[in-house]
Amino acid sequence: MQPSVFFYITYTLCLCLGLLCVLFVSYWSSQWRGGFSWDGSALQFNWHPVLMVSGLVVLYGIALVVYRVPSTWKQKKHPWKLVHAGLMLLALLLSILGLCAVFDFHKHFNLPDLYSLHSWVGICTVAMFAFQWILGLAGFLVPCSPLWFRNTLKPVHIWLGKAILILSLISCISGINEKLLFVSAEPYNSLPAEAKFANSLGILIVAFGLVVFGILSKNKWQRPETEGESVHVNLVIAVTGLQKRTFILSD
């Protein structure tokens, strides 16, 4: 199976959009919000959007499509499972650190936690992400996990992965809008420079998500099964005669 030029164009676009998302959110926090610190001040809050966009959206999205890179298809799958799991773990840790930044900021200013729709969706997304990672570790990386469990878990794992990305996009878009409504010095409906820039960040995040979904939706870009990834076991069992049963064991 020869990878198409269109895949490489799409994958490059995905990486470029992801990089732009990180640069835009970092510049926004630095240029208009005053920079970064970890002292309980408003500057500590600025870590929250940077870490959540970098981890929960960009790194997470790149980890989702790592199996689709054609240069990995002729290599053993297990090392790329570790790459996938490692990228996901890093994304999860960045997301948790982003939550710590905002919770600690709220604590210093005696602000309530989890009072907005944005916060509800965000905390549920990170909780689902943590559950998904632990479940994936148990099902696909622990050697002693039963094969029936892997086969049952695989479609659930894929569905949850896409659902988490959707929730991540919703969380970030709603968070950008909420932040602008709280801090914009000018009326938000007049679209000051900060609002225009932050809205552009939102468009980049949506575009990144759409490209990731586009890569995931193309069946011909799925990693092909190779010898050793599917094992056929033929068992001949004598009951009232010879019966041949074939079990397909896949990871």
Phi, psi and omega per residue, in radians:
M1 nan 2.044 -3.116
Q2 -1.604 2.208 3.115
P3 -1.178 2.525 -3.119
S4 -1.489 2.715 3.067
V5 -1.085 -0.568 -3.130
F6 -1.058 -0.613 3.108
F7 -1.091 -0.850 -3.093
Y8 -1.096 -0.636 3.073
I9 -1.115 -0.780 -3.127
T10 -1.156 -0.728 -3.128
Y11 -1.155 -0.720 3.080
T12 -1.089 -0.713 3.085
L13 -1.070 -0.712 3.116
C14 -1.051 -0.826 -3.132
L15 -1.138 -0.705 -3.134
C16 -1.160 -0.741 3.116
L17 -1.128 -0.694 3.098
G18 -1.076 -0.769 3.108
L19 -1.100 -0.724 3.117
L20 -1.102 -0.673 3.108
C21 -1.039 -0.797 -3.135
V22 -1.152 -0.749 3.137
L23 -1.129 -0.731 -3.111
F24 -1.153 -0.801 -3.102
V25 -1.198 -0.581 3.090
S26 -1.205 -0.728 3.137
Y27 -1.170 -0.704 3.099
W28 -1.009 -0.869 -3.112
S29 -1.153 -0.549 -3.122
S30 -1.438 -0.791 -3.028
Q31 -1.339 -0.798 -3.036
W32 -1.798 -0.413 -3.068
R33 -1.822 -0.022 2.980
G34 1.692 -0.032 3.104
G35 1.827 -2.704 -2.956
F36 -2.302 2.614 3.037
S37 -2.828 3.027 3.053
W38 -2.392 1.156 -3.064
D39 -2.293 0.260 -3.141
G40 1.494 -0.078 -3.124
S41 -1.457 -3.120 3.089
A42 -1.075 -0.450 3.111
L43 -1.180 -0.469 3.072
Q44 -1.227 -0.653 3.111
F45 -1.014 -0.547 -3.090
N46 -1.061 -0.373 3.056
W47 -1.179 -0.493 -3.033
H48 -1.034 -0.977 3.139
P49 -1.116 -0.640 -3.123
V50 -1.118 -0.814 -3.100
L51 -1.223 -0.669 -3.117
M52 -1.224 -0.756 3.106
V53 -1.149 -0.763 -3.110
S54 -1.141 -0.748 -3.065
G55 -1.542 -0.996 -2.971
L56 -1.291 -0.367 -3.137
V57 -1.952 -1.120 -2.965
V58 -1.213 -1.010 -3.103
L59 -1.116 -0.674 3.103
Y60 -1.078 -0.802 -3.133
G61 -1.111 -0.711 3.119
I62 -1.139 -0.676 3.102
A63 -1.125 -0.561 3.137
L64 -1.117 -0.606 -3.018
V65 -1.783 0.156 -3.058
V66 -1.104 -0.541 3.116
Y67 -1.250 -0.292 -3.064
R68 -1.476 -0.159 -3.112
V69 -1.227 2.038 -3.026
P70 -1.043 -0.517 -3.118
S71 -1.141 -0.223 3.133
T72 -1.658 -0.154 -2.983
W73 -1.166 -0.566 -3.114
K74 -1.543 -0.019 3.112
Q75 -1.678 2.856 3.109
K76 -1.096 2.560 -3.048
K77 -1.358 -0.544 -3.018
H78 -1.013 -0.803 3.102
P79 -1.026 -0.594 -3.138
W80 -1.358 -0.422 2.951
K81 -1.090 -0.725 3.134
L82 -1.165 -0.686 3.086
V83 -1.082 -0.825 3.120
H84 -1.012 -0.854 -3.129
A85 -1.144 -0.675 3.141
G86 -1.149 -0.762 3.093
L87 -1.102 -0.712 3.109
M88 -1.133 -0.702 3.119
L89 -1.117 -0.743 3.105
L90 -1.099 -0.728 3.093
A91 -1.078 -0.711 3.128
L92 -1.145 -0.746 -3.138
L93 -1.130 -0.711 3.089
L94 -1.100 -0.688 3.132
S95 -1.137 -0.765 3.122
I96 -1.114 -0.709 3.094
L97 -1.112 -0.637 3.074
G98 -1.120 -0.645 3.065
L99 -1.179 -0.707 3.116
C100 -1.045 -0.682 -3.130
A101 -1.067 -0.784 -3.071
V102 -1.339 -0.654 3.122
F103 -1.139 -0.702 3.126
D104 -1.183 -0.664 3.073
F105 -1.065 -0.803 3.108
H106 -1.063 -0.677 -3.126
K107 -1.095 -0.759 -3.113
H108 -1.164 -0.511 -3.100
F109 -1.840 0.163 3.136
N110 0.947 0.756 3.113
L111 -1.691 2.571 3.117
P112 -1.224 2.645 3.088
D113 -1.766 2.644 2.967
L114 0.918 0.934 -3.133
Y115 -1.915 -0.147 -3.070
S116 -2.021 2.838 3.094
L117 -1.058 -0.685 3.090
H118 -0.980 -0.794 -3.105
S119 -1.214 -0.624 3.122
W120 -1.129 -0.828 3.139
V121 -1.131 -0.725 -3.103
G122 -1.113 -0.810 -3.101
I123 -1.197 -0.629 3.075
C124 -1.142 -0.655 3.130
T125 -1.115 -0.813 3.136
V126 -1.155 -0.665 3.107
A127 -1.111 -0.761 3.084
M128 -1.108 -0.676 3.127
F129 -1.070 -0.811 3.135
A130 -1.088 -0.769 3.114
F131 -1.080 -0.758 3.134
Q132 -1.073 -0.738 -3.111
W133 -1.164 -0.758 3.131
I134 -1.123 -0.734 3.127
L135 -1.129 -0.726 3.105
G136 -1.126 -0.691 3.093
L137 -1.064 -0.797 -3.122
A138 -1.174 -0.625 -3.039
G139 -1.513 -0.593 -2.965
F140 -2.055 -0.257 -3.112
L141 -1.983 -0.421 3.081
V142 -1.358 2.053 -3.024
P143 -1.040 -0.508 -3.052
C144 -1.531 0.070 -3.138
S145 -1.164 2.362 -3.091
P146 -1.091 2.539 -3.121
L147 -1.148 -0.608 3.113
W148 -1.113 -0.589 3.123
F149 -1.185 -0.724 3.111
R150 -1.086 -0.800 -3.109
N151 -1.138 -0.637 3.110
T152 -1.254 -0.661 -3.050
L153 -1.307 -0.543 -2.983
K154 -0.946 -0.916 3.129
P155 -1.130 -0.588 3.089
V156 -1.146 -0.727 -3.138
H157 -1.080 -0.748 3.138
I158 -1.161 -0.778 -3.139
W159 -1.114 -0.788 3.135
L160 -1.088 -0.674 3.136
G161 -1.040 -0.760 3.125
K162 -1.232 -0.693 -3.139
A163 -1.093 -0.705 3.131
I164 -1.122 -0.680 3.105
L165 -1.104 -0.741 3.109
I166 -1.060 -0.815 3.141
L167 -1.130 -0.600 3.106
S168 -1.115 -0.752 3.114
L169 -1.107 -0.762 3.117
I170 -1.066 -0.770 -3.120
S171 -1.057 -0.808 -3.087
C172 -1.196 -0.739 -3.138
I173 -1.114 -0.795 3.139
S174 -1.165 -0.600 3.123
G175 -1.169 -0.700 3.096
I176 -1.079 -0.807 -3.122
N177 -1.126 -0.731 3.135
E178 -1.107 -0.734 -3.139
K179 -1.117 -0.732 3.139
L180 -1.110 -0.683 3.134
L181 -1.150 -0.538 -3.105
F182 -1.409 -0.660 -2.894
V183 -1.979 -0.220 -3.063
S184 -1.097 2.211 -3.122
A185 -1.216 -0.552 3.104
E186 -1.765 2.777 3.078
P187 -0.964 2.309 -3.060
Y188 -1.046 -0.604 -3.097
N189 -1.239 -0.163 3.062
S190 -1.534 -0.048 3.131
L191 0.863 1.190 3.013
P192 -1.134 3.005 -3.054
A193 -0.993 -0.714 -3.132
E194 -1.092 -0.719 -3.141
A195 -1.133 -0.718 3.108
K196 -1.088 -0.736 -3.122
F197 -1.174 -0.794 -3.126
A198 -1.150 -0.646 3.062
N199 -1.103 -0.649 3.071
S200 -1.111 -0.673 3.051
L201 -1.036 -0.758 3.108
G202 -1.056 -0.715 3.110
I203 -1.116 -0.718 3.099
L204 -1.077 -0.721 3.133
I205 -1.097 -0.776 3.101
V206 -1.100 -0.769 3.134
A207 -1.075 -0.742 3.099
F208 -1.042 -0.816 3.133
G209 -1.065 -0.713 3.141
L210 -1.139 -0.682 3.122
V211 -1.165 -0.720 3.091
V212 -1.050 -0.806 3.116
F213 -1.115 -0.611 3.090
G214 -1.095 -0.740 3.103
I215 -1.128 -0.751 -3.110
L216 -1.194 -0.453 -3.056
S217 -1.448 -0.251 -3.105
K218 -1.486 1.896 -3.103
N219 -1.090 -0.576 -3.100
K220 -1.278 -0.184 3.082
W221 -1.671 0.077 3.072
Q222 -1.265 2.588 3.093
R223 -1.111 2.141 -3.138
P224 -1.236 2.572 3.073
E225 -1.227 2.322 3.116
T226 -2.042 2.919 -3.134
E227 -1.074 2.256 -3.117
G228 1.842 -0.372 3.073
E229 -1.597 -0.356 3.012
S230 -2.161 2.244 -3.091
V231 -2.078 2.191 3.100
H232 -1.794 2.157 -3.135
V233 -2.017 2.085 -3.140
N234 -1.779 2.110 3.134
L235 -1.993 2.285 3.078
V236 -1.867 2.007 -3.076
I237 -2.041 2.211 3.127
A238 -1.612 2.029 3.077
V239 -2.132 -1.329 3.000
T240 -1.958 0.169 -3.131
G241 2.970 -2.867 3.094
L242 -1.608 2.145 3.090
Q243 -2.094 2.281 -3.119
K244 -1.827 2.157 3.124
R245 -2.162 2.388 -3.138
T246 -2.000 2.190 3.097
F247 -1.918 2.260 3.109
I248 -1.786 2.024 -3.102
L249 -1.853 2.021 -3.105
S250 -2.199 2.687 3.130
D251 -1.758 nan nan
